[in-house]
Amino acid sequence: MAGPDQAARHSSEVLHQTRKGGPCPMKMAVGGIAIAATLGYFVLYSKKKPEASALDVAKVVSGVAKPENTRPR
């Protein structure tokens, strides 16, 4: 058990965070976008047609797909 001198010493300490502001909002936004893109890729990859390649799915996710990437060969 703590003695009276230890209780007095601890009662004057201030509990506070050593770093202000928390995580950087920009890093959190970039991380969120990366997670959303990864989830989107795997959802589209799991639903792709057998004749589509993984590269075709990546092109669709990134938005650079052309009709020849989305049509059967």
Distance bins in CASP14 RR format, pairs under 12 A and 6 or more apart:
PFRMAT RR
TARGET T0000
AUTHOR 0000-0000-0000
RMODE 2
METHOD distances of the structure
MODEL  1
1 7 0 0 0 0 1 0 0 0 0 0 0
2 8 0 0 0 0 1 0 0 0 0 0 0
2 9 0 0 0 0 1 0 0 0 0 0 0
2 10 1 0 0 1 0 0 0 0 0 0 0
2 11 0 0 0 0 0 1 0 0 0 0 0
3 9 0 0 0 0 1 0 0 0 0 0 0
3 10 0 0 0 0 0 1 0 0 0 0 0
3 11 0 0 0 0 0 1 0 0 0 0 0
4 10 0 0 0 0 0 1 0 0 0 0 0
4 11 0 0 0 0 0 1 0 0 0 0 0
5 11 0 0 0 0 0 1 0 0 0 0 0
5 12 0 0 0 0 0 1 0 0 0 0 0
6 12 0 0 0 0 0 1 0 0 0 0 0
6 13 0 0 0 0 0 1 0 0 0 0 0
7 13 0 0 0 0 0 1 0 0 0 0 0
21 28 0 0 0 0 0 1 0 0 0 0 0
22 28 0 0 0 0 1 0 0 0 0 0 0
23 29 0 0 0 0 0 1 0 0 0 0 0
23 30 0 0 0 0 0 1 0 0 0 0 0
23 31 0 0 0 0 0 1 0 0 0 0 0
23 32 0 0 0 0 0 1 0 0 0 0 0
24 30 0 0 0 0 1 0 0 0 0 0 0
24 31 0 0 0 0 0 1 0 0 0 0 0
25 31 0 0 0 0 0 1 0 0 0 0 0
25 32 0 0 0 0 0 1 0 0 0 0 0
26 32 0 0 0 0 0 1 0 0 0 0 0
26 33 0 0 0 0 0 1 0 0 0 0 0
27 33 0 0 0 0 0 1 0 0 0 0 0
27 34 0 0 0 0 0 1 0 0 0 0 0
28 34 0 0 0 0 0 1 0 0 0 0 0
28 35 0 0 0 0 0 1 0 0 0 0 0
29 35 0 0 0 0 0 1 0 0 0 0 0
29 36 0 0 0 0 0 1 0 0 0 0 0
30 36 0 0 0 0 0 1 0 0 0 0 0
30 37 0 0 0 0 0 1 0 0 0 0 0
31 37 0 0 0 0 1 0 0 0 0 0 0
31 38 0 0 0 0 1 0 0 0 0 0 0
31 39 0 0 0 0 0 1 0 0 0 0 0
32 38 0 0 0 0 1 0 0 0 0 0 0
32 39 0 0 0 0 1 0 0 0 0 0 0
33 39 0 0 0 0 0 1 0 0 0 0 0
33 40 0 0 0 0 0 1 0 0 0 0 0
34 40 0 0 0 0 0 1 0 0 0 0 0
34 41 0 0 0 0 0 1 0 0 0 0 0
35 41 0 0 0 0 0 1 0 0 0 0 0
35 42 0 0 0 0 0 1 0 0 0 0 0
36 42 0 0 0 0 0 1 0 0 0 0 0
36 43 0 0 0 0 0 1 0 0 0 0 0
36 61 0 0 0 0 0 1 0 0 0 0 0
37 43 0 0 0 0 0 1 0 0 0 0 0
37 44 0 0 0 0 0 1 0 0 0 0 0
37 57 0 0 0 0 0 1 0 0 0 0 0
37 58 0 0 0 0 0 1 0 0 0 0 0
37 60 0 0 0 0 0 1 0 0 0 0 0
37 61 1 0 0 1 0 0 0 0 0 0 0
37 62 0 0 0 0 1 0 0 0 0 0 0
37 63 0 0 0 0 0 1 0 0 0 0 0
38 44 0 0 0 0 0 1 0 0 0 0 0
38 45 0 0 0 0 0 1 0 0 0 0 0
38 58 0 0 0 0 0 1 0 0 0 0 0
38 61 0 0 0 0 1 0 0 0 0 0 0
39 45 0 0 0 0 0 1 0 0 0 0 0
39 46 0 0 0 0 0 1 0 0 0 0 0
39 61 0 0 0 0 0 1 0 0 0 0 0
40 46 0 0 0 0 1 0 0 0 0 0 0
40 47 0 0 0 0 0 1 0 0 0 0 0
40 48 0 0 0 0 0 1 0 0 0 0 0
40 57 0 0 0 0 1 0 0 0 0 0 0
40 58 0 0 0 0 0 1 0 0 0 0 0
40 60 0 0 0 0 1 0 0 0 0 0 0
40 61 1 0 0 1 0 0 0 0 0 0 0
40 62 0 0 0 0 0 1 0 0 0 0 0
40 63 0 0 0 0 0 1 0 0 0 0 0
41 47 0 0 0 0 0 1 0 0 0 0 0
41 48 0 0 0 0 0 1 0 0 0 0 0
41 54 0 0 0 0 1 0 0 0 0 0 0
41 55 0 0 0 0 0 1 0 0 0 0 0
41 56 0 0 0 0 0 1 0 0 0 0 0
41 57 1 0 0 1 0 0 0 0 0 0 0
41 58 1 0 0 1 0 0 0 0 0 0 0
41 59 0 0 0 0 0 1 0 0 0 0 0
41 60 0 0 0 0 1 0 0 0 0 0 0
41 61 1 0 1 0 0 0 0 0 0 0 0
41 62 0 0 0 0 1 0 0 0 0 0 0
41 63 0 0 0 0 0 1 0 0 0 0 0
42 48 0 0 0 0 0 1 0 0 0 0 0
42 54 0 0 0 0 0 1 0 0 0 0 0
42 57 0 0 0 0 1 0 0 0 0 0 0
42 58 0 0 0 0 0 1 0 0 0 0 0
42 61 0 0 0 0 1 0 0 0 0 0 0
43 57 0 0 0 0 1 0 0 0 0 0 0
43 60 0 0 0 0 0 1 0 0 0 0 0
43 61 0 0 0 0 1 0 0 0 0 0 0
44 52 0 0 0 0 1 0 0 0 0 0 0
44 54 0 0 0 0 0 1 0 0 0 0 0
44 56 0 0 0 0 1 0 0 0 0 0 0
44 57 1 0 1 0 0 0 0 0 0 0 0
44 58 0 0 0 0 1 0 0 0 0 0 0
44 59 0 0 0 0 0 1 0 0 0 0 0
44 60 1 0 0 1 0 0 0 0 0 0 0
44 61 1 0 0 1 0 0 0 0 0 0 0
44 62 0 0 0 0 0 1 0 0 0 0 0
44 63 0 0 0 0 0 1 0 0 0 0 0
44 65 0 0 0 0 0 1 0 0 0 0 0
44 70 0 0 0 0 0 1 0 0 0 0 0
45 52 0 0 0 0 1 0 0 0 0 0 0
45 53 0 0 0 0 0 1 0 0 0 0 0
45 54 1 0 0 1 0 0 0 0 0 0 0
45 55 0 0 0 0 0 1 0 0 0 0 0
45 56 0 0 0 0 1 0 0 0 0 0 0
45 57 1 0 1 0 0 0 0 0 0 0 0
45 58 0 0 0 0 1 0 0 0 0 0 0
45 60 0 0 0 0 1 0 0 0 0 0 0
45 61 0 0 0 0 1 0 0 0 0 0 0
46 52 0 0 0 0 0 1 0 0 0 0 0
46 54 0 0 0 0 0 1 0 0 0 0 0
46 57 0 0 0 0 1 0 0 0 0 0 0
47 57 0 0 0 0 1 0 0 0 0 0 0
47 60 0 0 0 0 0 1 0 0 0 0 0
48 54 0 0 0 0 1 0 0 0 0 0 0
48 55 0 0 0 0 0 1 0 0 0 0 0
48 56 1 0 0 1 0 0 0 0 0 0 0
48 57 1 0 1 0 0 0 0 0 0 0 0
48 58 0 0 0 0 0 1 0 0 0 0 0
48 59 0 0 0 0 0 1 0 0 0 0 0
48 60 0 0 0 0 1 0 0 0 0 0 0
48 61 0 0 0 0 0 1 0 0 0 0 0
48 69 0 0 0 0 0 1 0 0 0 0 0
48 70 0 0 0 0 0 1 0 0 0 0 0
48 72 0 0 0 0 0 1 0 0 0 0 0
49 56 0 0 0 0 1 0 0 0 0 0 0
49 57 0 0 0 0 0 1 0 0 0 0 0
49 60 0 0 0 0 0 1 0 0 0 0 0
49 69 0 0 0 0 0 1 0 0 0 0 0
49 70 0 0 0 0 1 0 0 0 0 0 0
49 71 0 0 0 0 0 1 0 0 0 0 0
49 72 1 0 0 1 0 0 0 0 0 0 0
49 73 0 0 0 0 0 1 0 0 0 0 0
50 56 0 0 0 0 0 1 0 0 0 0 0
50 72 0 0 0 0 1 0 0 0 0 0 0
50 73 0 0 0 0 0 1 0 0 0 0 0
51 57 0 0 0 0 0 1 0 0 0 0 0
51 69 0 0 0 0 0 1 0 0 0 0 0
51 70 0 0 0 0 0 1 0 0 0 0 0
51 71 0 0 0 0 1 0 0 0 0 0 0
51 72 1 0 1 0 0 0 0 0 0 0 0
51 73 1 0 0 1 0 0 0 0 0 0 0
52 58 0 0 0 0 0 1 0 0 0 0 0
52 59 0 0 0 0 1 0 0 0 0 0 0
52 60 0 0 0 0 1 0 0 0 0 0 0
52 65 0 0 0 0 0 1 0 0 0 0 0
52 68 0 0 0 0 0 1 0 0 0 0 0
52 69 0 0 0 0 1 0 0 0 0 0 0
52 70 0 0 0 0 1 0 0 0 0 0 0
52 71 0 0 0 0 1 0 0 0 0 0 0
52 72 0 0 0 0 1 0 0 0 0 0 0
52 73 0 0 0 0 1 0 0 0 0 0 0
53 59 0 0 0 0 1 0 0 0 0 0 0
53 60 0 0 0 0 0 1 0 0 0 0 0
53 65 0 0 0 0 0 1 0 0 0 0 0
53 69 0 0 0 0 1 0 0 0 0 0 0
53 70 0 0 0 0 0 1 0 0 0 0 0
53 72 0 0 0 0 0 1 0 0 0 0 0
53 73 0 0 0 0 1 0 0 0 0 0 0
54 60 0 0 0 0 0 1 0 0 0 0 0
54 61 0 0 0 0 0 1 0 0 0 0 0
54 69 0 0 0 0 0 1 0 0 0 0 0
55 61 0 0 0 0 0 1 0 0 0 0 0
55 62 0 0 0 0 0 1 0 0 0 0 0
55 64 0 0 0 0 0 1 0 0 0 0 0
55 65 0 0 0 0 0 1 0 0 0 0 0
55 69 0 0 0 0 1 0 0 0 0 0 0
56 62 0 0 0 0 0 1 0 0 0 0 0
56 63 0 0 0 0 0 1 0 0 0 0 0
56 64 0 0 0 0 0 1 0 0 0 0 0
56 65 1 0 0 1 0 0 0 0 0 0 0
56 66 0 0 0 0 0 1 0 0 0 0 0
56 67 0 0 0 0 0 1 0 0 0 0 0
56 68 0 0 0 0 1 0 0 0 0 0 0
56 69 1 0 1 0 0 0 0 0 0 0 0
56 70 1 0 0 1 0 0 0 0 0 0 0
56 71 0 0 0 0 1 0 0 0 0 0 0
56 72 0 0 0 0 0 1 0 0 0 0 0
56 73 0 0 0 0 1 0 0 0 0 0 0
57 63 0 0 0 0 0 1 0 0 0 0 0
57 65 0 0 0 0 1 0 0 0 0 0 0
57 69 0 0 0 0 1 0 0 0 0 0 0
57 70 0 0 0 0 0 1 0 0 0 0 0
58 64 0 0 0 0 1 0 0 0 0 0 0
58 65 0 0 0 0 1 0 0 0 0 0 0
58 69 0 0 0 0 1 0 0 0 0 0 0
59 65 1 0 1 0 0 0 0 0 0 0 0
59 66 1 0 0 1 0 0 0 0 0 0 0
59 67 0 0 0 0 0 1 0 0 0 0 0
59 68 0 0 0 0 0 1 0 0 0 0 0
59 69 1 0 1 0 0 0 0 0 0 0 0
59 70 0 0 0 0 1 0 0 0 0 0 0
60 66 0 0 0 0 0 1 0 0 0 0 0
60 67 0 0 0 0 0 1 0 0 0 0 0
60 69 1 0 0 1 0 0 0 0 0 0 0
60 70 1 0 0 1 0 0 0 0 0 0 0
60 71 0 0 0 0 0 1 0 0 0 0 0
61 69 0 0 0 0 0 1 0 0 0 0 0
61 70 0 0 0 0 0 1 0 0 0 0 0
62 69 0 0 0 0 0 1 0 0 0 0 0
63 69 0 0 0 0 1 0 0 0 0 0 0
63 70 0 0 0 0 0 1 0 0 0 0 0
64 70 0 0 0 0 0 1 0 0 0 0 0
65 71 0 0 0 0 0 1 0 0 0 0 0
67 73 0 0 0 0 0 1 0 0 0 0 0
END
